[in-house]
Amino acid sequence: MRALPAAIAVSLVVAAAATAAGPFPGTKTTADRAEWRALLHWPASCEHEWRRGREPYSGIVLQPTATVRWFVQITCTQGAYQGTQVLYLIDRGLHAIGPLSLHAYRDLGKGKPRLVRETKILGTLDFRPGTGRLVVFDKFRGIGDCGILSVFRLQKNRFYPLAVRAKLNCNGKGPFDPFRWPLLKLPNGP
């Protein structure tokens, strides 16, 4: 009887190893970051920003998607409460797409959100591998009582906007949940 649970455990470990990241570099050290840079060739400005921060880790996040590609997030700046990052898709053959651009709203300092297409993404990111959903929260200040929340869905090789919400008045009042902020007009296309 005890052999059966052990056999199941071994097969689960083997299955997990088979679905691991495979041929990709690691995601822990600055040496790993150098290997990723050789593969993806992100902009020099991103690397200069990273080096100024003297971060002791790689700044690389690798996640599976519901496709044959993996989602790669490269941190450029860490920031006090949010940073900037560039995004890529890569397959096991090490064929990369990116840096990916997002069609999103940004407040460029005039108090009115404007549509921009950007490859260096400002905000905190939350990617859900099973659904391909990417949430970008651009906080205007640390407590997060104002900003722009953008929701995207990965389809093929691009992120398509699903919803955009904004609260522009940084008044310390609610709603504090950005998913309850007023909707903005959805950008057209990816």
CORKACOR-V509809 format. One record per helix or strand of 2 or more residues. SS is the DSSP state (A for helix, B for strand). FROM is the first residue (numbers start at 1). TO is the last residue. If there is no record, write none. Layout:
((SS & FROM & TO) (SS & FROM & TO))
This chain:
((A & 2 & 18) (A & 30 & 40) (A & 44 & 53) (B & 60 & 64) (B & 69 & 77) (B & 83 & 91) (B & 96 & 98) (B & 102 & 107) (B & 113 & 118) (B & 121 & 128) (B & 133 & 139) (B & 147 & 155) (B & 158 & 167) (A & 178 & 180) (B & 182 & 183))
